[in-house]
Amino acid sequence: MRELDELINVSDPAWPHLLELLASSATPVEVLPGDAAEGHRALQQMQVTARSALGGLVLNSGGLVVDHGWVRVFGGGSAGRGMPSLAEVNQFPVGFDPTWHPAAGLVVGHDVVGGVFALNGHDPAAVGRPGEPGQMTYFAPDTLAWEAMEMGHSGWLSWLFSGRLERFYDGLRWPAWREEAAALAFTQGITVYPFLWSKEARADLGATRRRPVPMREVLGVAADFARQMGSADPGFLGEV
């Protein structure tokens, strides 16, 4: 086990590089103020250093609000703004436990319609997820299945800032999505009916009925339908 000082005090921390990426981002991004204690808790439990993008993010920010609030990237948490921490979302132990590891991998971000960005654990096949260990995967709310992203966490952050989200979410955003996403609390998502995986929603997304609900409800409904419709159980989608 590495002590907290070893994880924090590194010669080449990732945070200055992340700040450069943020400054040149083609996508609107807000950096939230962080909770130092929560950042330290996450860093120690994960045993990653501030040299990594993941470590730099939890240590130096409360999280990122991307593209008018459509995507939330979890960091050290921001209690004053209501953003849960990476440790809370993944149900880390209260105190450091060297025997504990996230069974399915690490949930590192959500989007407001129930999409989940997760970093694969050491054996993704064992929990029915595609991709290699250490790669990003995405639980898609319109297919109710996990998709391999073929990039690591730092590559995923660069991708978020690259301006390619518009294409990625083609077919999942309606005309007023910016205003509706920006109005949400960070523990809320948007329920869409008919559901995003239905023929009706695909035919005319703008005609769907939408309302803000707890994010736990959005994720729970998606997981229930994934199981009922014969897809693999998506497993843990994060606790918000």
Backbone as CSV, one residue per row, in Angstrom:
resi,resn,N_x,N_y,N_z,CA_x,CA_y,CA_z,C_x,C_y,C_z
1,MET,0.832,-1.199,0.000,0.000,0.000,0.000,0.869,1.252,0.000
2,ARG,0.549,2.178,-0.882,1.256,3.456,-0.885,0.508,4.449,-0.017
3,GLU,1.252,5.207,0.764,0.651,6.219,1.620,0.168,7.402,0.786
4,LEU,-0.721,8.183,1.384,-1.339,9.296,0.666,-0.300,10.282,0.135
5,ASP,0.725,10.571,0.931,1.759,11.512,0.486,2.447,11.035,-0.790
6,GLU,2.683,9.729,-0.883,3.313,9.178,-2.084,2.421,9.337,-3.306
7,LEU,1.113,9.245,-3.105,0.169,9.338,-4.219,-0.005,10.788,-4.690
8,ILE,0.112,11.721,-3.755,-0.122,13.133,-4.087,1.136,13.813,-4.611
9,ASN,2.255,13.601,-3.937,3.479,14.341,-4.234,4.301,13.626,-5.303
10,VAL,3.958,13.925,-6.550,4.658,13.322,-7.684,5.332,14.432,-8.485
11,SER,6.337,14.061,-9.243,7.126,15.070,-9.958,6.421,15.600,-11.197
12,ASP,5.519,14.815,-11.766,4.861,15.233,-13.008,3.352,15.026,-12.909
13,PRO,2.663,15.841,-12.100,1.215,15.674,-11.915,0.447,15.936,-13.216
14,ALA,-0.685,15.278,-13.331,-1.493,15.381,-14.550,-2.336,16.646,-14.599
15,TRP,-2.596,17.262,-13.462,-3.561,18.358,-13.430,-3.162,19.550,-14.317
16,PRO,-1.916,20.005,-14.337,-1.582,21.111,-15.249,-1.889,20.781,-16.713
17,HIS,-1.631,19.544,-17.121,-1.956,19.144,-18.498,-3.462,19.159,-18.720
18,LEU,-4.234,18.684,-17.728,-5.686,18.702,-17.851,-6.207,20.135,-17.951
19,LEU,-5.603,21.048,-17.199,-6.016,22.450,-17.289,-5.771,23.017,-18.686
20,GLU,-4.684,22.610,-19.313,-4.414,23.045,-20.689,-5.476,22.508,-21.644
21,LEU,-5.848,21.243,-21.462,-6.901,20.656,-22.299,-8.224,21.382,-22.091
22,LEU,-8.530,21.693,-20.838,-9.774,22.386,-20.535,-9.804,23.780,-21.157
23,ALA,-8.666,24.456,-21.116,-8.604,25.817,-21.661,-8.840,25.843,-23.165
24,SER,-8.503,24.751,-23.853,-8.671,24.707,-25.307,-9.852,23.835,-25.734
25,SER,-10.718,23.487,-24.772,-11.821,22.579,-25.066,-12.780,23.160,-26.099
26,ALA,-13.177,22.324,-27.052,-14.184,22.711,-28.034,-15.597,22.529,-27.493
27,THR,-15.704,21.942,-26.308,-16.986,21.684,-25.653,-17.042,22.498,-24.368
28,PRO,-18.179,23.126,-24.047,-18.260,23.858,-22.781,-18.040,22.934,-21.587
29,VAL,-17.138,23.333,-20.681,-16.833,22.529,-19.491,-16.708,23.464,-18.287
30,GLU,-17.372,23.085,-17.201,-17.225,23.797,-15.936,-16.505,22.890,-14.949
31,VAL,-15.478,23.423,-14.293,-14.745,22.687,-13.259,-15.315,23.077,-11.904
32,LEU,-15.808,22.095,-11.163,-16.401,22.374,-9.858,-15.343,22.346,-8.759
33,PRO,-15.509,23.170,-7.729,-14.592,23.107,-6.583,-14.749,21.770,-5.875
34,GLY,-13.647,21.247,-5.363,-13.661,19.897,-4.811,-13.617,19.842,-3.295
35,ASP,-13.892,18.655,-2.794,-13.803,18.341,-1.376,-12.490,17.583,-1.169
36,ALA,-11.545,18.195,-0.479,-10.210,17.606,-0.337,-10.264,16.237,0.334
37,ALA,-11.083,16.093,1.363,-11.148,14.822,2.080,-11.678,13.708,1.183
38,GLU,-12.690,14.025,0.374,-13.239,13.023,-0.536,-12.232,12.674,-1.633
39,GLY,-11.517,13.674,-2.104,-10.483,13.422,-3.103,-9.395,12.518,-2.558
40,HIS,-8.977,12.776,-1.325,-7.948,11.943,-0.700,-8.452,10.519,-0.492
41,ARG,-9.718,10.389,-0.080,-10.296,9.058,0.141,-10.289,8.246,-1.154
42,ALA,-10.685,8.889,-2.248,-10.719,8.191,-3.532,-9.321,7.810,-3.983
43,LEU,-8.392,8.737,-3.866,-7.020,8.493,-4.309,-6.412,7.312,-3.559
44,GLN,-6.603,7.301,-2.250,-5.999,6.238,-1.447,-6.640,4.885,-1.737
45,GLN,-7.969,4.855,-1.881,-8.625,3.577,-2.143,-8.251,3.025,-3.508
46,MET,-8.149,3.886,-4.515,-7.790,3.433,-5.856,-6.306,3.138,-5.985
47,GLN,-5.488,3.735,-5.110,-4.035,3.577,-5.157,-3.474,4.057,-6.498
48,VAL,-4.059,5.141,-7.011,-3.503,5.794,-8.197,-2.867,7.106,-7.755
49,THR,-1.914,7.580,-8.506,-1.212,8.799,-8.131,-1.767,10.008,-8.881
50,ALA,-1.361,11.180,-8.432,-1.740,12.420,-9.097,-1.093,12.545,-10.468
51,ARG,-0.250,11.590,-10.819,0.355,11.561,-12.152,-0.663,11.141,-13.214
52,SER,-1.684,10.401,-12.804,-2.720,9.940,-13.726,-3.820,10.990,-13.851
53,ALA,-4.518,10.969,-14.981,-5.638,11.897,-15.172,-6.728,11.646,-14.141
54,LEU,-6.972,10.377,-13.837,-7.992,10.030,-12.844,-7.615,10.569,-11.470
55,GLY,-6.366,10.366,-11.079,-5.915,10.876,-9.798,-5.928,12.391,-9.743
56,GLY,-5.477,13.029,-10.814,-5.467,14.486,-10.854,-6.857,15.077,-10.753
57,LEU,-7.817,14.404,-11.365,-9.197,14.903,-11.374,-9.824,14.839,-9.995
58,VAL,-9.681,13.696,-9.298,-10.315,13.579,-7.983,-9.599,14.441,-6.940
59,LEU,-8.323,14.677,-7.148,-7.550,15.448,-6.182,-7.783,16.953,-6.312
60,ASN,-8.039,17.416,-7.524,-8.059,18.859,-7.784,-9.408,19.433,-8.184
61,SER,-10.431,18.607,-8.295,-11.739,19.144,-8.685,-12.863,18.360,-8.042
62,GLY,-14.022,18.998,-7.987,-15.218,18.311,-7.519,-15.894,17.527,-8.607
63,GLY,-15.403,17.677,-9.828,-15.986,17.030,-10.993,-16.106,18.021,-12.132
64,LEU,-16.497,17.535,-13.276,-16.642,18.366,-14.467,-18.079,18.324,-14.954
65,VAL,-18.581,19.486,-15.358,-19.920,19.605,-15.943,-19.705,19.907,-17.421
66,VAL,-20.030,18.939,-18.269,-19.654,18.991,-19.677,-20.868,19.226,-20.563
67,ASP,-20.710,20.096,-21.533,-21.717,20.343,-22.575,-23.066,20.726,-21.973
68,HIS,-23.066,21.856,-21.246,-24.293,22.414,-20.670,-24.926,21.480,-19.632
69,GLY,-24.114,20.610,-19.035,-24.619,19.704,-18.016,-25.084,18.366,-18.533
70,TRP,-24.938,18.109,-19.835,-25.386,16.832,-20.397,-24.564,15.662,-19.843
71,VAL,-23.270,15.871,-19.641,-22.386,14.835,-19.094,-21.785,15.332,-17.787
72,ARG,-21.736,14.439,-16.789,-21.095,14.740,-15.517,-19.925,13.788,-15.318
73,VAL,-18.770,14.352,-15.082,-17.570,13.566,-14.835,-17.259,13.673,-13.346
74,PHE,-17.142,12.545,-12.675,-17.010,12.556,-11.219,-15.562,12.749,-10.787
75,GLY,-15.405,13.604,-9.776,-14.094,13.879,-9.201,-14.159,13.739,-7.695
76,GLY,-13.667,14.753,-6.994,-13.659,14.714,-5.539,-14.983,15.075,-4.901
77,GLY,-15.985,15.397,-5.713,-17.285,15.772,-5.166,-17.326,17.235,-4.786
78,SER,-18.509,17.822,-4.903,-18.681,19.238,-4.584,-19.979,19.389,-3.808
79,ALA,-19.871,19.259,-2.490,-21.071,19.247,-1.643,-21.880,20.524,-1.797
80,GLY,-21.197,21.661,-1.929,-21.900,22.930,-2.067,-22.714,23.032,-3.344
81,ARG,-22.312,22.287,-4.367,-23.026,22.297,-5.640,-23.869,21.033,-5.843
82,GLY,-23.773,20.098,-4.909,-24.597,18.901,-5.001,-24.060,17.828,-5.924
83,MET,-22.799,17.926,-6.320,-22.197,16.908,-7.183,-21.621,15.786,-6.329
84,PRO,-22.086,14.545,-6.513,-21.505,13.445,-5.737,-20.062,13.173,-6.145
85,SER,-19.308,12.589,-5.245,-17.908,12.287,-5.533,-17.782,10.933,-6.217
86,LEU,-16.640,10.708,-6.829,-16.347,9.406,-7.422,-16.446,8.310,-6.365
87,ALA,-15.963,8.608,-5.159,-16.012,7.625,-4.071,-17.454,7.293,-3.700
88,GLU,-18.318,8.297,-3.657,-19.723,8.060,-3.318,-20.438,7.285,-4.416
89,VAL,-20.225,7.674,-5.653,-20.898,7.022,-6.777,-20.538,5.544,-6.849
90,ASN,-19.294,5.220,-6.499,-18.830,3.834,-6.574,-18.870,3.110,-5.233
91,GLN,-19.444,3.748,-4.227,-19.622,3.143,-2.900,-18.300,2.640,-2.314
92,PHE,-17.291,3.520,-2.334,-16.020,3.175,-1.712,-16.214,2.965,-0.204
93,PRO,-15.392,2.142,0.416,-15.426,2.026,1.881,-15.136,3.386,2.530
94,VAL,-15.680,3.573,3.715,-15.456,4.847,4.422,-13.973,5.037,4.718
95,GLY,-13.328,3.978,5.162,-11.885,3.997,5.400,-11.179,3.093,4.413
96,PHE,-9.896,3.298,4.232,-9.147,2.509,3.252,-9.233,1.020,3.561
97,ASP,-9.563,0.232,2.534,-9.666,-1.217,2.668,-8.896,-1.855,1.513
98,PRO,-7.712,-2.418,1.777,-6.886,-2.963,0.695,-7.505,-4.175,0.007
99,THR,-8.518,-4.775,0.624,-9.150,-5.951,0.014,-10.329,-5.587,-0.882
100,TRP,-10.747,-4.304,-0.865,-11.941,-3.914,-1.620,-11.560,-3.400,-3.004
101,HIS,-12.273,-3.886,-4.007,-12.120,-3.385,-5.378,-13.498,-3.337,-6.018
102,PRO,-13.769,-2.334,-6.875,-15.074,-2.306,-7.549,-15.233,-3.543,-8.428
103,ALA,-16.283,-4.300,-8.179,-16.436,-5.608,-8.824,-16.491,-5.521,-10.344
104,ALA,-17.226,-4.554,-10.863,-17.423,-4.483,-12.312,-16.532,-3.452,-12.991
105,GLY,-15.838,-2.675,-12.219,-15.085,-1.557,-12.779,-15.521,-0.275,-12.099
106,LEU,-15.095,0.854,-12.622,-15.281,2.138,-11.969,-16.193,3.028,-12.812
107,VAL,-17.314,3.460,-12.232,-18.199,4.409,-12.917,-17.582,5.796,-12.788
108,VAL,-17.245,6.415,-13.907,-16.550,7.708,-13.876,-17.390,8.853,-14.421
109,GLY,-18.553,8.548,-15.010,-19.393,9.620,-15.530,-20.789,9.131,-15.884
110,HIS,-21.736,10.057,-15.862,-23.105,9.799,-16.309,-23.506,10.872,-17.305
111,ASP,-24.434,10.545,-18.188,-25.129,11.604,-18.908,-26.566,11.654,-18.412
112,VAL,-27.277,12.716,-18.741,-28.557,12.980,-18.088,-29.671,12.040,-18.521
113,VAL,-29.493,11.291,-19.607,-30.533,10.359,-20.040,-30.233,8.920,-19.618
114,GLY,-29.258,8.727,-18.751,-28.987,7.405,-18.205,-27.832,6.682,-18.833
115,GLY,-27.061,7.349,-19.673,-25.834,6.747,-20.180,-24.783,6.719,-19.087
116,VAL,-24.010,5.640,-19.043,-23.012,5.459,-17.982,-21.642,5.214,-18.613
117,PHE,-20.669,6.005,-18.205,-19.283,5.819,-18.636,-18.533,5.119,-17.510
118,ALA,-17.913,3.989,-17.828,-17.226,3.210,-16.799,-15.869,2.745,-17.308
119,LEU,-14.949,2.629,-16.381,-13.607,2.149,-16.664,-13.556,0.671,-16.293
120,ASN,-13.258,-0.176,-17.265,-13.251,-1.622,-17.024,-12.296,-2.023,-15.917
121,GLY,-12.715,-3.021,-15.142,-11.853,-3.614,-14.140,-10.916,-4.647,-14.745
122,HIS,-10.343,-5.480,-13.903,-9.302,-6.407,-14.366,-9.865,-7.551,-15.202
123,ASP,-11.179,-7.822,-15.109,-11.764,-8.934,-15.865,-13.151,-8.536,-16.366
124,PRO,-13.231,-7.672,-17.378,-14.541,-7.189,-17.831,-15.453,-8.290,-18.357
125,ALA,-14.888,-9.338,-18.955,-15.705,-10.418,-19.497,-16.508,-11.120,-18.410
126,ALA,-15.965,-11.150,-17.206,-16.637,-11.831,-16.099,-17.943,-11.150,-15.720
127,VAL,-18.069,-9.863,-16.021,-19.306,-9.139,-15.712,-20.046,-8.743,-16.981
128,GLY,-19.673,-9.359,-18.094,-20.401,-9.153,-19.339,-20.167,-7.825,-20.020
129,ARG,-19.004,-7.249,-19.819,-18.711,-5.971,-20.471,-17.671,-6.151,-21.578
130,PRO,-17.812,-5.416,-22.659,-16.854,-5.519,-23.758,-15.593,-4.719,-23.463
131,GLY,-14.593,-4.884,-24.311,-13.373,-4.107,-24.165,-12.350,-4.781,-23.280
132,GLU,-11.190,-4.159,-23.212,-10.063,-4.677,-22.451,-10.018,-4.065,-21.047
133,PRO,-9.300,-4.696,-20.115,-9.098,-4.078,-18.801,-8.491,-2.682,-18.951
134,GLY,-9.008,-1.734,-18.180,-8.497,-0.372,-18.231,-9.051,0.458,-19.365
135,GLN,-9.937,-0.104,-20.180,-10.584,0.655,-21.249,-11.923,1.191,-20.782
136,MET,-12.356,2.262,-21.428,-13.655,2.846,-21.154,-14.758,2.072,-21.875
137,THR,-15.905,1.965,-21.215,-17.107,1.407,-21.820,-18.268,2.369,-21.565
138,TYR,-19.312,2.224,-22.382,-20.480,3.109,-22.266,-21.742,2.276,-22.275
139,PHE,-22.584,2.445,-21.237,-23.908,1.838,-21.223,-24.847,2.791,-21.937
140,ALA,-25.344,2.373,-23.099,-26.139,3.242,-23.964,-27.615,3.138,-23.615
141,PRO,-28.281,4.245,-23.301,-29.689,4.185,-22.902,-30.646,3.887,-24.051
142,ASP,-30.166,3.967,-25.294,-31.045,3.657,-26.428,-30.921,2.208,-26.891
143,THR,-29.881,1.497,-26.447,-29.732,0.077,-26.785,-29.763,-0.810,-25.550
144,LEU,-29.624,-0.228,-24.365,-29.608,-0.950,-23.091,-28.483,-1.974,-23.045
145,ALA,-27.344,-1.613,-23.631,-26.191,-2.519,-23.668,-24.910,-1.708,-23.502
146,TRP,-23.866,-2.402,-23.046,-22.546,-1.787,-22.923,-21.833,-1.805,-24.272
147,GLU,-21.104,-0.738,-24.547,-20.342,-0.626,-25.788,-18.899,-0.276,-25.449
148,ALA,-17.947,-0.943,-26.082,-16.531,-0.633,-25.873,-16.192,0.704,-26.529
149,MET,-15.404,1.529,-25.864,-15.004,2.821,-26.411,-13.584,2.814,-26.943
150,GLU,-12.821,1.767,-26.640,-11.466,1.603,-27.169,-10.559,2.782,-26.860
151,MET,-10.642,3.253,-25.633,-9.752,4.313,-25.144,-9.685,4.208,-23.630
152,GLY,-8.599,4.721,-23.072,-8.465,4.763,-21.628,-9.113,6.002,-21.044
153,HIS,-8.961,6.198,-19.730,-9.617,7.320,-19.062,-9.094,8.669,-19.558
154,SER,-7.782,8.821,-19.696,-7.248,10.107,-20.151,-7.660,10.390,-21.585
155,GLY,-7.681,9.346,-22.428,-8.151,9.516,-23.799,-9.620,9.894,-23.845
156,TRP,-10.397,9.344,-22.924,-11.816,9.684,-22.840,-12.012,11.156,-22.487
157,LEU,-11.235,11.667,-21.547,-11.333,13.088,-21.202,-11.001,13.958,-22.409
158,SER,-9.946,13.618,-23.133,-9.598,14.376,-24.337,-10.735,14.320,-25.352
159,TRP,-11.348,13.155,-25.472,-12.474,12.981,-26.397,-13.658,13.852,-25.998
160,LEU,-13.955,13.925,-24.690,-15.051,14.773,-24.223,-14.844,16.231,-24.600
161,PHE,-13.571,16.664,-24.585,-13.270,18.072,-24.848,-13.097,18.364,-26.340
162,SER,-13.185,17.337,-27.170,-12.816,17.487,-28.587,-13.916,18.044,-29.473
163,GLY,-15.137,18.147,-28.946,-16.246,18.617,-29.772,-16.981,17.515,-30.508
164,ARG,-16.686,16.246,-30.170,-17.316,15.136,-30.888,-18.577,14.596,-30.217
165,LEU,-19.016,15.239,-29.139,-20.207,14.747,-28.461,-21.459,14.890,-29.315
166,GLU,-21.519,15.925,-30.127,-22.705,16.131,-30.964,-22.957,14.920,-31.856
167,ARG,-21.911,14.411,-32.440,-22.058,13.231,-33.293,-22.358,11.993,-32.459
168,PHE,-21.697,11.853,-31.331,-21.891,10.684,-30.474,-23.347,10.576,-30.020
169,TYR,-23.961,11.723,-29.716,-25.333,11.731,-29.216,-26.370,12.009,-30.308
170,ASP,-25.985,11.867,-31.539,-26.940,12.042,-32.628,-28.102,11.061,-32.452
171,GLY,-29.316,11.572,-32.453,-30.486,10.726,-32.249,-30.939,10.632,-30.809
172,LEU,-30.165,11.192,-29.878,-30.526,11.144,-28.458,-30.805,12.524,-27.868
173,ARG,-30.677,13.554,-28.690,-30.900,14.915,-28.198,-32.039,15.567,-28.981
174,TRP,-32.891,16.246,-28.277,-34.051,16.927,-28.852,-33.743,18.424,-28.913
175,PRO,-34.575,19.227,-29.552,-34.227,20.642,-29.743,-33.921,21.418,-28.467
176,ALA,-34.617,21.147,-27.363,-34.418,21.940,-26.140,-33.513,21.244,-25.123
177,TRP,-32.632,20.352,-25.585,-31.833,19.567,-24.636,-30.918,20.419,-23.776
178,ARG,-30.357,21.484,-24.334,-29.419,22.309,-23.562,-30.106,22.919,-22.342
179,GLU,-31.256,23.528,-22.563,-31.968,24.180,-21.470,-32.427,23.170,-20.428
180,GLU,-32.907,22.019,-20.871,-33.403,21.018,-19.934,-32.266,20.400,-19.123
181,ALA,-31.130,20.154,-19.754,-29.986,19.589,-19.031,-29.415,20.599,-18.035
182,ALA,-29.306,21.850,-18.439,-28.709,22.873,-17.585,-29.552,23.163,-16.354
183,ALA,-30.854,22.890,-16.410,-31.750,23.189,-15.292,-31.741,22.116,-14.210
184,LEU,-31.084,20.998,-14.449,-31.109,19.879,-13.513,-30.166,20.080,-12.334
185,ALA,-30.536,19.502,-11.186,-29.571,19.294,-10.108,-28.665,18.140,-10.518
186,PHE,-27.495,18.033,-9.891,-26.537,16.997,-10.289,-26.933,15.598,-9.825
187,THR,-27.998,15.505,-9.052,-28.526,14.188,-8.669,-29.779,13.844,-9.469
188,GLN,-30.070,14.632,-10.499,-31.237,14.394,-11.334,-30.837,13.986,-12.743
189,GLY,-31.751,13.294,-13.401,-31.627,13.001,-14.819,-32.939,13.323,-15.498
190,ILE,-33.054,12.956,-16.756,-34.265,13.216,-17.530,-34.868,11.892,-17.966
191,THR,-36.118,11.676,-17.602,-36.829,10.502,-18.098,-37.540,10.880,-19.392
192,VAL,-37.440,10.018,-20.373,-37.999,10.265,-21.704,-39.036,9.192,-21.998
193,TYR,-40.247,9.619,-22.404,-41.292,8.664,-22.744,-41.990,9.105,-24.026
194,PRO,-42.193,8.212,-24.983,-41.748,6.821,-25.010,-40.232,6.699,-24.818
195,PHE,-39.801,5.546,-24.283,-38.407,5.363,-23.919,-37.481,5.480,-25.130
196,LEU,-36.239,5.835,-24.866,-35.274,6.083,-25.938,-35.055,4.864,-26.829
197,TRP,-35.276,3.669,-26.302,-35.062,2.461,-27.105,-36.294,2.085,-27.931
198,SER,-37.377,2.866,-27.822,-38.614,2.537,-28.542,-38.587,3.072,-29.969
199,LYS,-39.387,2.472,-30.835,-39.520,2.940,-32.216,-40.099,4.343,-32.257
200,GLU,-41.015,4.639,-31.337,-41.663,5.951,-31.328,-40.648,7.072,-31.049
201,ALA,-39.761,6.840,-30.074,-38.762,7.856,-29.754,-37.780,8.044,-30.906
202,ARG,-37.402,6.944,-31.537,-36.468,7.043,-32.658,-37.092,7.754,-33.849
203,ALA,-38.412,7.613,-34.003,-39.092,8.252,-35.129,-39.243,9.754,-34.925
204,ASP,-39.475,10.193,-33.671,-39.692,11.623,-33.419,-39.326,11.933,-31.970
205,LEU,-38.049,12.151,-31.732,-37.574,12.393,-30.368,-38.151,13.686,-29.808
206,GLY,-38.346,14.664,-30.664,-38.883,15.940,-30.207,-40.290,15.847,-29.673
207,ALA,-41.040,14.809,-30.063,-42.424,14.644,-29.614,-42.533,13.881,-28.302
208,THR,-41.415,13.407,-27.762,-41.459,12.651,-26.512,-41.797,13.562,-25.342
209,ARG,-42.288,12.955,-24.271,-42.554,13.673,-23.026,-41.364,13.466,-22.097
210,ARG,-40.900,14.540,-21.505,-39.692,14.473,-20.681,-39.910,15.218,-19.367
211,ARG,-39.292,14.722,-18.314,-39.365,15.420,-17.028,-38.141,15.072,-16.189
212,PRO,-37.747,15.993,-15.309,-36.613,15.706,-14.426,-37.043,14.787,-13.291
213,VAL,-36.221,13.782,-13.007,-36.471,12.838,-11.908,-35.127,12.525,-11.253
214,PRO,-35.123,11.888,-10.083,-33.843,11.481,-9.498,-33.056,10.594,-10.459
215,MET,-31.752,10.804,-10.537,-30.914,10.013,-11.432,-30.996,8.533,-11.096
216,ARG,-31.190,8.222,-9.831,-31.336,6.828,-9.413,-32.500,6.165,-10.143
217,GLU,-33.567,6.934,-10.368,-34.739,6.397,-11.070,-34.430,6.144,-12.542
218,VAL,-33.741,7.080,-13.182,-33.385,6.910,-14.598,-32.545,5.648,-14.786
219,LEU,-31.537,5.474,-13.940,-30.660,4.308,-14.044,-31.400,3.019,-13.708
220,GLY,-32.259,3.079,-12.701,-32.984,1.890,-12.296,-33.943,1.393,-13.361
221,VAL,-34.642,2.306,-14.014,-35.567,1.917,-15.081,-34.801,1.287,-16.244
222,ALA,-33.683,1.888,-16.621,-32.885,1.334,-17.723,-32.384,-0.068,-17.385
223,ALA,-31.901,-0.261,-16.159,-31.394,-1.576,-15.756,-32.515,-2.612,-15.738
224,ASP,-33.687,-2.230,-15.243,-34.822,-3.160,-15.203,-35.222,-3.600,-16.607
225,PHE,-35.310,-2.656,-17.543,-35.704,-3.009,-18.899,-34.626,-3.836,-19.601
226,ALA,-33.360,-3.557,-19.299,-32.281,-4.351,-19.896,-32.418,-5.813,-19.497
227,ARG,-32.779,-6.054,-18.259,-32.968,-7.434,-17.797,-34.238,-8.056,-18.370
228,GLN,-35.331,-7.293,-18.411,-36.617,-7.819,-18.866,-36.638,-8.130,-20.357
229,MET,-35.872,-7.354,-21.131,-35.919,-7.498,-22.589,-34.910,-8.521,-23.104
230,GLY,-34.313,-9.264,-22.192,-33.458,-10.360,-22.610,-31.994,-10.023,-22.785
231,SER,-31.632,-8.749,-22.585,-30.221,-8.380,-22.645,-29.533,-8.840,-21.368
232,ALA,-28.223,-8.787,-21.366,-27.479,-9.142,-20.160,-27.753,-8.112,-19.068
233,ASP,-27.716,-8.549,-17.830,-27.846,-7.638,-16.709,-26.703,-6.631,-16.799
234,PRO,-27.017,-5.321,-16.836,-25.938,-4.329,-16.983,-25.060,-4.214,-15.760
235,GLY,-25.524,-4.738,-14.629,-24.723,-4.650,-13.416,-24.763,-3.259,-12.790
236,PHE,-23.743,-2.954,-12.030,-23.700,-1.706,-11.264,-23.550,-0.502,-12.189
237,LEU,-24.463,0.474,-12.037,-24.447,1.672,-12.878,-24.111,2.935,-12.101
238,GLY,-23.748,2.779,-10.843,-23.410,3.936,-10.019,-24.533,4.264,-9.046
239,GLU,-24.150,4.793,-7.910,-25.098,5.170,-6.861,-25.121,6.689,-6.738
240,VAL,-26.256,7.283,-7.072,-26.384,8.758,-7.020,-27.550,9.111,-6.116
